[in-house]
């Protein structure tokens, strides 16, 4: 009997000129890390929904770890250099990664910001973890 083998679906290419993700060169490079291409549009919607509905700082940290392990996406979240008065003062940066779509690069930080606005206690915990509220 032959075991059934299925290849995981990979993200469809972006329209020409609409993105600078480098999907095709990534696919052509032997031995390249192509995990990011497994983030299909439907999986991306699930990820964004999950990020928007964070429950705690540990939930956010767990998702950051899973995104790195499963897709190779490194998300750094830290207070900005200036005073943090709004959620915009918290820096959310994605590491450079070939194959990461431009829209995804924008939607992940936006979803995290929406979650922080919905649950400010996560933002406070994040600030406290970085010693910004030690004297408050």
MODELLER restraints for C-alpha pairs under 7 A, 6 or more apart:
rsr = mdl.restraints
at = mdl.atoms
rsr.add(forms.Gaussian(group=physical.xy_distance, feature=features.Distance(at['CA:9:A'], at['CA:38:A']), mean=6.27, stdev=0.5))
rsr.add(forms.Gaussian(group=physical.xy_distance, feature=features.Distance(at['CA:10:A'], at['CA:37:A']), mean=5.13, stdev=0.5))
rsr.add(forms.Gaussian(group=physical.xy_distance, feature=features.Distance(at['CA:10:A'], at['CA:38:A']), mean=4.63, stdev=0.5))
rsr.add(forms.Gaussian(group=physical.xy_distance, feature=features.Distance(at['CA:10:A'], at['CA:39:A']), mean=6.86, stdev=0.5))
rsr.add(forms.Gaussian(group=physical.xy_distance, feature=features.Distance(at['CA:10:A'], at['CA:40:A']), mean=5.99, stdev=0.5))
rsr.add(forms.Gaussian(group=physical.xy_distance, feature=features.Distance(at['CA:11:A'], at['CA:37:A']), mean=5.22, stdev=0.5))
rsr.add(forms.Gaussian(group=physical.xy_distance, feature=features.Distance(at['CA:11:A'], at['CA:38:A']), mean=6.07, stdev=0.5))
rsr.add(forms.Gaussian(group=physical.xy_distance, feature=features.Distance(at['CA:11:A'], at['CA:39:A']), mean=6.13, stdev=0.5))
rsr.add(forms.Gaussian(group=physical.xy_distance, feature=features.Distance(at['CA:11:A'], at['CA:40:A']), mean=4.40, stdev=0.5))
rsr.add(forms.Gaussian(group=physical.xy_distance, feature=features.Distance(at['CA:11:A'], at['CA:41:A']), mean=6.75, stdev=0.5))
rsr.add(forms.Gaussian(group=physical.xy_distance, feature=features.Distance(at['CA:19:A'], at['CA:101:A']), mean=6.58, stdev=0.5))
rsr.add(forms.Gaussian(group=physical.xy_distance, feature=features.Distance(at['CA:19:A'], at['CA:102:A']), mean=5.78, stdev=0.5))
rsr.add(forms.Gaussian(group=physical.xy_distance, feature=features.Distance(at['CA:20:A'], at['CA:102:A']), mean=6.62, stdev=0.5))
rsr.add(forms.Gaussian(group=physical.xy_distance, feature=features.Distance(at['CA:21:A'], at['CA:98:A']), mean=5.88, stdev=0.5))
rsr.add(forms.Gaussian(group=physical.xy_distance, feature=features.Distance(at['CA:21:A'], at['CA:99:A']), mean=4.74, stdev=0.5))
rsr.add(forms.Gaussian(group=physical.xy_distance, feature=features.Distance(at['CA:21:A'], at['CA:100:A']), mean=5.33, stdev=0.5))
rsr.add(forms.Gaussian(group=physical.xy_distance, feature=features.Distance(at['CA:21:A'], at['CA:101:A']), mean=4.90, stdev=0.5))
rsr.add(forms.Gaussian(group=physical.xy_distance, feature=features.Distance(at['CA:21:A'], at['CA:102:A']), mean=6.30, stdev=0.5))
rsr.add(forms.Gaussian(group=physical.xy_distance, feature=features.Distance(at['CA:22:A'], at['CA:98:A']), mean=5.62, stdev=0.5))
rsr.add(forms.Gaussian(group=physical.xy_distance, feature=features.Distance(at['CA:22:A'], at['CA:99:A']), mean=5.24, stdev=0.5))
rsr.add(forms.Gaussian(group=physical.xy_distance, feature=features.Distance(at['CA:23:A'], at['CA:98:A']), mean=6.90, stdev=0.5))
rsr.add(forms.Gaussian(group=physical.xy_distance, feature=features.Distance(at['CA:23:A'], at['CA:99:A']), mean=4.54, stdev=0.5))
rsr.add(forms.Gaussian(group=physical.xy_distance, feature=features.Distance(at['CA:26:A'], at['CA:32:A']), mean=6.46, stdev=0.5))
rsr.add(forms.Gaussian(group=physical.xy_distance, feature=features.Distance(at['CA:26:A'], at['CA:34:A']), mean=6.98, stdev=0.5))
rsr.add(forms.Gaussian(group=physical.xy_distance, feature=features.Distance(at['CA:26:A'], at['CA:98:A']), mean=6.59, stdev=0.5))
rsr.add(forms.Gaussian(group=physical.xy_distance, feature=features.Distance(at['CA:26:A'], at['CA:99:A']), mean=6.51, stdev=0.5))
rsr.add(forms.Gaussian(group=physical.xy_distance, feature=features.Distance(at['CA:35:A'], at['CA:70:A']), mean=6.79, stdev=0.5))
rsr.add(forms.Gaussian(group=physical.xy_distance, feature=features.Distance(at['CA:35:A'], at['CA:71:A']), mean=4.82, stdev=0.5))
rsr.add(forms.Gaussian(group=physical.xy_distance, feature=features.Distance(at['CA:35:A'], at['CA:72:A']), mean=6.51, stdev=0.5))
rsr.add(forms.Gaussian(group=physical.xy_distance, feature=features.Distance(at['CA:36:A'], at['CA:71:A']), mean=4.67, stdev=0.5))
rsr.add(forms.Gaussian(group=physical.xy_distance, feature=features.Distance(at['CA:36:A'], at['CA:72:A']), mean=6.37, stdev=0.5))
rsr.add(forms.Gaussian(group=physical.xy_distance, feature=features.Distance(at['CA:36:A'], at['CA:99:A']), mean=6.20, stdev=0.5))
rsr.add(forms.Gaussian(group=physical.xy_distance, feature=features.Distance(at['CA:36:A'], at['CA:100:A']), mean=6.38, stdev=0.5))
rsr.add(forms.Gaussian(group=physical.xy_distance, feature=features.Distance(at['CA:37:A'], at['CA:99:A']), mean=6.42, stdev=0.5))
rsr.add(forms.Gaussian(group=physical.xy_distance, feature=features.Distance(at['CA:48:A'], at['CA:108:A']), mean=6.37, stdev=0.5))
rsr.add(forms.Gaussian(group=physical.xy_distance, feature=features.Distance(at['CA:48:A'], at['CA:111:A']), mean=5.93, stdev=0.5))
rsr.add(forms.Gaussian(group=physical.xy_distance, feature=features.Distance(at['CA:51:A'], at['CA:111:A']), mean=5.79, stdev=0.5))
rsr.add(forms.Gaussian(group=physical.xy_distance, feature=features.Distance(at['CA:51:A'], at['CA:112:A']), mean=5.71, stdev=0.5))
rsr.add(forms.Gaussian(group=physical.xy_distance, feature=features.Distance(at['CA:51:A'], at['CA:115:A']), mean=6.77, stdev=0.5))
rsr.add(forms.Gaussian(group=physical.xy_distance, feature=features.Distance(at['CA:52:A'], at['CA:111:A']), mean=5.00, stdev=0.5))
rsr.add(forms.Gaussian(group=physical.xy_distance, feature=features.Distance(at['CA:52:A'], at['CA:112:A']), mean=5.95, stdev=0.5))
rsr.add(forms.Gaussian(group=physical.xy_distance, feature=features.Distance(at['CA:52:A'], at['CA:114:A']), mean=5.99, stdev=0.5))
rsr.add(forms.Gaussian(group=physical.xy_distance, feature=features.Distance(at['CA:52:A'], at['CA:115:A']), mean=4.58, stdev=0.5))
rsr.add(forms.Gaussian(group=physical.xy_distance, feature=features.Distance(at['CA:53:A'], at['CA:115:A']), mean=5.95, stdev=0.5))
rsr.add(forms.Gaussian(group=physical.xy_distance, feature=features.Distance(at['CA:54:A'], at['CA:60:A']), mean=6.33, stdev=0.5))
rsr.add(forms.Gaussian(group=physical.xy_distance, feature=features.Distance(at['CA:54:A'], at['CA:115:A']), mean=6.00, stdev=0.5))
rsr.add(forms.Gaussian(group=physical.xy_distance, feature=features.Distance(at['CA:56:A'], at['CA:122:A']), mean=5.48, stdev=0.5))
rsr.add(forms.Gaussian(group=physical.xy_distance, feature=features.Distance(at['CA:57:A'], at['CA:122:A']), mean=5.24, stdev=0.5))
rsr.add(forms.Gaussian(group=physical.xy_distance, feature=features.Distance(at['CA:57:A'], at['CA:125:A']), mean=6.48, stdev=0.5))
rsr.add(forms.Gaussian(group=physical.xy_distance, feature=features.Distance(at['CA:57:A'], at['CA:126:A']), mean=6.65, stdev=0.5))
rsr.add(forms.Gaussian(group=physical.xy_distance, feature=features.Distance(at['CA:64:A'], at['CA:75:A']), mean=6.22, stdev=0.5))
rsr.add(forms.Gaussian(group=physical.xy_distance, feature=features.Distance(at['CA:67:A'], at['CA:73:A']), mean=5.48, stdev=0.5))
rsr.add(forms.Gaussian(group=physical.xy_distance, feature=features.Distance(at['CA:68:A'], at['CA:74:A']), mean=5.41, stdev=0.5))
rsr.add(forms.Gaussian(group=physical.xy_distance, feature=features.Distance(at['CA:73:A'], at['CA:95:A']), mean=6.92, stdev=0.5))
rsr.add(forms.Gaussian(group=physical.xy_distance, feature=features.Distance(at['CA:74:A'], at['CA:94:A']), mean=5.72, stdev=0.5))
rsr.add(forms.Gaussian(group=physical.xy_distance, feature=features.Distance(at['CA:74:A'], at['CA:95:A']), mean=5.35, stdev=0.5))
rsr.add(forms.Gaussian(group=physical.xy_distance, feature=features.Distance(at['CA:75:A'], at['CA:92:A']), mean=6.92, stdev=0.5))
rsr.add(forms.Gaussian(group=physical.xy_distance, feature=features.Distance(at['CA:75:A'], at['CA:93:A']), mean=5.75, stdev=0.5))
rsr.add(forms.Gaussian(group=physical.xy_distance, feature=features.Distance(at['CA:75:A'], at['CA:94:A']), mean=4.65, stdev=0.5))
rsr.add(forms.Gaussian(group=physical.xy_distance, feature=features.Distance(at['CA:75:A'], at['CA:95:A']), mean=6.51, stdev=0.5))
rsr.add(forms.Gaussian(group=physical.xy_distance, feature=features.Distance(at['CA:76:A'], at['CA:92:A']), mean=5.75, stdev=0.5))
rsr.add(forms.Gaussian(group=physical.xy_distance, feature=features.Distance(at['CA:76:A'], at['CA:93:A']), mean=5.19, stdev=0.5))
rsr.add(forms.Gaussian(group=physical.xy_distance, feature=features.Distance(at['CA:76:A'], at['CA:94:A']), mean=6.35, stdev=0.5))
rsr.add(forms.Gaussian(group=physical.xy_distance, feature=features.Distance(at['CA:77:A'], at['CA:91:A']), mean=5.62, stdev=0.5))
rsr.add(forms.Gaussian(group=physical.xy_distance, feature=features.Distance(at['CA:77:A'], at['CA:92:A']), mean=4.57, stdev=0.5))
rsr.add(forms.Gaussian(group=physical.xy_distance, feature=features.Distance(at['CA:77:A'], at['CA:93:A']), mean=6.53, stdev=0.5))
rsr.add(forms.Gaussian(group=physical.xy_distance, feature=features.Distance(at['CA:78:A'], at['CA:90:A']), mean=5.77, stdev=0.5))
rsr.add(forms.Gaussian(group=physical.xy_distance, feature=features.Distance(at['CA:78:A'], at['CA:91:A']), mean=5.28, stdev=0.5))
rsr.add(forms.Gaussian(group=physical.xy_distance, feature=features.Distance(at['CA:78:A'], at['CA:92:A']), mean=6.74, stdev=0.5))
rsr.add(forms.Gaussian(group=physical.xy_distance, feature=features.Distance(at['CA:79:A'], at['CA:89:A']), mean=6.29, stdev=0.5))
rsr.add(forms.Gaussian(group=physical.xy_distance, feature=features.Distance(at['CA:79:A'], at['CA:90:A']), mean=4.31, stdev=0.5))
rsr.add(forms.Gaussian(group=physical.xy_distance, feature=features.Distance(at['CA:79:A'], at['CA:91:A']), mean=5.63, stdev=0.5))
rsr.add(forms.Gaussian(group=physical.xy_distance, feature=features.Distance(at['CA:79:A'], at['CA:127:A']), mean=6.68, stdev=0.5))
rsr.add(forms.Gaussian(group=physical.xy_distance, feature=features.Distance(at['CA:80:A'], at['CA:89:A']), mean=5.28, stdev=0.5))
rsr.add(forms.Gaussian(group=physical.xy_distance, feature=features.Distance(at['CA:80:A'], at['CA:90:A']), mean=5.19, stdev=0.5))
rsr.add(forms.Gaussian(group=physical.xy_distance, feature=features.Distance(at['CA:80:A'], at['CA:91:A']), mean=5.33, stdev=0.5))
rsr.add(forms.Gaussian(group=physical.xy_distance, feature=features.Distance(at['CA:83:A'], at['CA:89:A']), mean=6.96, stdev=0.5))
rsr.add(forms.Gaussian(group=physical.xy_distance, feature=features.Distance(at['CA:84:A'], at['CA:90:A']), mean=6.68, stdev=0.5))
rsr.add(forms.Gaussian(group=physical.xy_distance, feature=features.Distance(at['CA:87:A'], at['CA:113:A']), mean=6.43, stdev=0.5))
rsr.add(forms.Gaussian(group=physical.xy_distance, feature=features.Distance(at['CA:87:A'], at['CA:116:A']), mean=6.94, stdev=0.5))
rsr.add(forms.Gaussian(group=physical.xy_distance, feature=features.Distance(at['CA:87:A'], at['CA:117:A']), mean=6.72, stdev=0.5))
rsr.add(forms.Gaussian(group=physical.xy_distance, feature=features.Distance(at['CA:92:A'], at['CA:109:A']), mean=5.73, stdev=0.5))
rsr.add(forms.Gaussian(group=physical.xy_distance, feature=features.Distance(at['CA:94:A'], at['CA:105:A']), mean=6.85, stdev=0.5))
rsr.add(forms.Gaussian(group=physical.xy_distance, feature=features.Distance(at['CA:116:A'], at['CA:122:A']), mean=6.07, stdev=0.5))
rsr.add(forms.Gaussian(group=physical.xy_distance, feature=features.Distance(at['CA:116:A'], at['CA:123:A']), mean=5.64, stdev=0.5))
rsr.add(forms.Gaussian(group=physical.xy_distance, feature=features.Distance(at['CA:127:A'], at['CA:133:A']), mean=6.41, stdev=0.5))
rsr.add(forms.Gaussian(group=physical.xy_distance, feature=features.Distance(at['CA:128:A'], at['CA:134:A']), mean=6.73, stdev=0.5))
